[in-house]
Amino acid sequence: MATMMQWIAWAERQVGQAVVGEGLRVGLAGVIQGPLTVTFRLRLLRPTPADLRKLLALGPSLAQSLHVEGVRIADTAQGILVEVPSPQPRTPTALDLARSTSGLNVALGLDQWRKPVKVDLWQNPALLFVGPTRRGKTQAMKATAYALAANNRPPHLGIVVFSQKREDWQAFEPCAHCWGVISDPDEAFDVLSWAAADLLQRRAKEGGKNPAVVFILDDLINLLKRSPQLADPLGELASMGGGCGLFTLIGTQDAGSKRGTGSTDVESNVTARIVYKAASATTAARAAGAGGLGIEDLSTHKGDAVLILDGRPARIATAYTDDRLVALLPSGDAFNRPWAAVRRSASRSIDVPRNGSQGLANPIERAGTGQNGKNGAALPPAPTASGGNVEGGGEERGEPFLDSTRPPNEEERLRLRRLYAELGSKEKTYFAAWGFKNGKVAAWLTEALEEAQGEEEDNSFGELDLSTPQGRAKLEEWKKLGVVKLGVDVTANA
């Protein structure tokens, strides 16, 4: 057809002829050109169950009349929607979705009315993208990640990507929001184990939710083939993570089985699915978790999908993400890799270049491939309303300052005692000083605190000569440790 309007007029006549030929009395309530579809909104003038079933079954014959690969017909509150693949598809961009995103209320796509369809991650913390390869799942997850990063400052949001197709996500690596792009399945298990056994449990115990962390698992079905043990920590994150600010985006080629999602824990806690065209009605029903949704009648246009949110289906067009757009996000090494403390073998000690430097860093132990040059074991501090560090913002709470490969020296033990006196908790001191907790660092902290008690006992029956520099220095040390608290500055009168 010469123009889009002429094609729509022709298609309208074809739909009318098919409906009249079935003896149905139907009115045309509207036509709209969406990103990937042209939708005809019909209403039965005298609706009966038999007429409704007859109208909903016209999809295959309309596809033949309109010379398209498939026509999906859906019964909705707005009427009977006849969704025809557009001859001029226009896939949304990640920027389109970012403009409609606010905080963690993220736009996943545009519906056939060209309106953004949003999902609040606090209400739907686990999203499942299901469909065969080359349907647009990876691009949709990249668009979601971009929209979140563009609307949340780095201290408030971290993104961890798991993908064996590392090249697809390479543009995110310099981003300040990105904690790492993981392509090694063994390292992926380390990361998810840290998230489920350390981060999740600590937040559940202490009630923390910041920073929000989004775990993106691209092509999960192949990750599970190489590392089946991923299923256990992933199931924990899907079931408990939402209340603790931990969210998951999962892309897979299959659902409804352990092969595709790892465990029933994942699918049982997924309330939002984005499902792309399936090869058959059976595969479509398994992917969507329900039959009769017309998933098999979608087009093969990339991004053409059905969003099933809390059991309610809606056709959407997910977005394409230009890596040049991702490159404009704030860059930097805002977060170290917290899971680097989960070291499985000293043989994995390698040299890696640090971001922003020309040479090589000192040898460090890495949990896996050492991608992105993000070293260390520091969990970023939770942001305050002003974006600063919590609990006073002292230097000890910026990043862990102690080497976990050796016991702390005398000066470091003094810093530990000061930090403990300020934080008032061993748990907080572990993570502020080393970035993690295990039996070794717990013993070192206990030893440092007992050393302070010994000093207190040794001096409890003595006197300080405040006229000497040594006496005044000792008093200052005791004051910093909280051993003595004075209402007046006695050193000024000494």
Secondary structure, DSSP 8 states (H G I E B T S, - for coil): --SHHHHHHHHHHHHHHHHHHTT--EEEEEEEE-SSEEEEEEEESS--HHHHHHHHTTHHHHHHHHT-S--EEEEETTEEEEEEE-SS----BHHHHHHT-BTTEEEEEEETTS-EEEEETTT--EEEEE--TTSSHHHHHHHHHHHHHHTS-GGGEEEEEE-S-HHHHGGGTTBTTEEEEE--HHHHHHHHHHIIIIIHHHHHHHT---SEEEEEETTHHHHHHH-GGGHHHHHHHHHHGGGGTEEEEEEES--SSHHHHSSHHHHHT--EEEEE--SSHHHHHHHHTSSSS-GGGS-SSTTEEEEEETTEEEEEE--B--HHHHTTS-BS-----GGGG----GGGEE----TT-SS----EE-SSS-GGG--S--------TTS--STT--GGGTS--S-TTS---HHHHHHHHHHHHHH--HHHHHHHHTSS--HHHHHHHHHHHHHHHHHHHHHTTS---TTSHHHHHHHHHHHHHTS---SS-HHHH-
